[in-house]
């Protein structure tokens, strides 16, 4: 009887551990849709998210510049990137920006029109990437291309949005 109880408790704990990031993503989605800044403050690591978005934008700019290496304006663009990226990142990591991310959009995307149908156009894949990292990928249903991936990190028993990965722009 005692072994059965211990096994039951261990199974319940394992199930709880497995499903906590799924529940955290659902709570984050609801808070973003409501614009609940207080709840978002608890569920988002804003410093890590800013760093991640900044890194993704700088990487995209560097990739674009390397494709156009012969252009003299590419060097100027590279120098100006650091000055421009910081305000864009700070302006986008807001409750409204988090709401865009939770719809699979980049912070620089337009949030107008056809909002009701974003779920129909988007396939959302959720998966564990490591014991402390969970990824939510937003993919275009037709092409299968990744639009954006949100990275949730575990801090103790709590999960927080801590990063993004942008998909390739077509």
C-alpha positions in Angstrom: 0.0 0.0 0.0 2.8 2.4 0.9 4.7 1.7 -2.3 1.5 2.3 -4.3 1.0 5.6 -2.6 4.6 6.7 -3.3 4.3 5.6 -6.9 1.1 7.6 -7.3 2.6 10.7 -5.7 5.7 10.4 -8.0 3.5 10.0 -11.1 1.4 13.0 -10.1 4.6 15.1 -9.5 6.0 14.1 -12.9 2.8 15.0 -14.6 2.6 18.3 -12.9 6.3 19.0 -13.8 5.6 18.1 -17.4 2.5 20.2 -17.9 3.6 23.4 -15.9 5.2 25.1 -19.0 2.0 24.4 -21.0 -0.1 26.0 -18.3 2.3 29.0 -18.0 2.1 29.7 -21.7 -1.7 29.7 -21.5 -1.6 32.1 -18.5 0.8 34.3 -20.4 -1.4 34.3 -23.5 -4.4 35.3 -21.4 -2.5 38.0 -19.6 -1.2 39.4 -22.9 -4.7 39.4 -24.4 -6.1 41.3 -21.4 -3.1 43.7 -21.3 -2.6 42.8 -17.6 0.7 44.5 -16.9 1.0 43.2 -13.3 0.6 39.6 -14.4 3.0 40.1 -17.3 5.6 41.5 -14.9 5.5 38.2 -13.0 5.6 36.0 -16.2 8.2 37.8 -18.3 11.9 38.3 -17.7 12.0 41.7 -19.4 15.8 42.1 -19.2 16.4 38.7 -20.8 13.7 39.3 -23.4 15.1 42.7 -24.4 18.6 41.1 -24.8 17.2 38.3 -26.9 15.2 40.6 -29.2 18.2 42.9 -29.5 20.4 40.0 -30.4 17.9 38.7 -33.0 17.5 42.1 -34.7 21.3 42.7 -34.7 21.8 39.2 -36.2 19.2 39.9 -38.9 20.8 43.2 -39.8 24.3 41.7 -39.8 23.1 38.9 -42.1 21.6 41.5 -44.5 24.8 43.5 -44.5 27.0 40.5 -45.2 24.8 39.7 -48.2 25.5 43.3 -49.5 29.2 43.5 -48.5 30.2 45.5 -51.6 27.7 48.3 -50.8 29.4 51.4 -49.1 26.2 52.1 -47.3 26.3 48.6 -45.6 29.2 49.8 -43.3 27.2 52.9 -42.3 24.1 50.7 -41.7 26.2 48.4 -39.5 27.5 51.4 -37.4 24.0 52.9 -37.0 22.4 49.6 -36.0 23.4 49.8 -32.4 21.9 53.2 -32.0 18.6 52.3 -33.6 18.1 48.9 -32.1 18.0 49.9 -28.5 15.0 52.2 -28.7 13.1 49.8 -31.0 13.6 47.0 -28.5 12.6 49.1 -25.5 9.5 50.3 -27.3 8.5 46.8 -28.3 8.9 45.0 -24.9 5.7 46.3 -23.5 2.3 44.6 -22.8 1.3 45.4 -26.4 4.6 44.0 -27.7 4.1 40.9 -25.6 0.6 40.5 -27.1 2.1 40.6 -30.6 4.7 38.0 -29.6 1.9 35.7 -28.3 0.2 35.9 -31.7 3.4 34.8 -33.4 4.3 38.3 -34.7 7.5 40.2 -34.4 7.6 43.3 -32.3 8.0 45.4 -35.5 5.0 43.8 -37.2 1.7 45.8 -37.7 -1.0 44.8 -35.3 -3.9 46.0 -37.4 -6.6 44.0 -39.2 -7.4 40.3 -39.4 -6.5 39.7 -35.8 -9.4 37.3 -35.4 -8.1 34.9 -37.9 -4.4 34.7 -36.7 -5.1 31.3 -35.1 -6.5 29.9 -38.3 -3.3 30.9 -40.2 -0.9 29.8 -37.5 0.1 26.4 -36.3 1.5 26.5 -32.7 3.9 23.8 -31.7 5.0 23.5 -28.0 7.9 21.4 -26.9 10.5 20.9 -24.2 14.0 21.8 -25.4 15.8 21.2 -22.1 14.8 20.6 -18.4 14.7 24.4 -17.9 13.7 25.5 -21.4 10.4 25.2 -23.2 9.7 26.5 -26.7 6.5 27.7 -28.4 6.9 27.8 -32.1 4.5 29.8 -34.3 4.4 28.4 -37.9 2.6 29.4 -41.0 0.0 26.7 -41.7 0.4 26.8 -45.4 4.2 26.9 -45.8 5.3 25.4 -42.4 7.8 28.2 -42.1 8.6 29.3 -38.5 7.4 32.9 -37.9 8.7 33.2 -34.4 9.6 31.0 -31.4 9.1 32.0 -27.8 11.5 30.7 -25.2 10.2 30.0 -21.7 12.8 29.5 -19.0 12.1 27.8 -15.6 13.1 29.8 -12.6 12.6 27.5 -9.6 9.0 26.3 -10.0 7.9 29.2 -12.2 8.2 29.6 -16.0 8.9 33.0 -17.5 9.1 34.3 -21.1 12.9 35.0 -21.5 13.6 35.0 -25.3 12.6 34.8 -28.9 13.9 33.4 -32.1 12.7 35.0 -35.3 12.1 32.8 -38.4 13.4 33.6 -41.8 11.6 36.5 -43.6 10.5 35.5 -47.1 
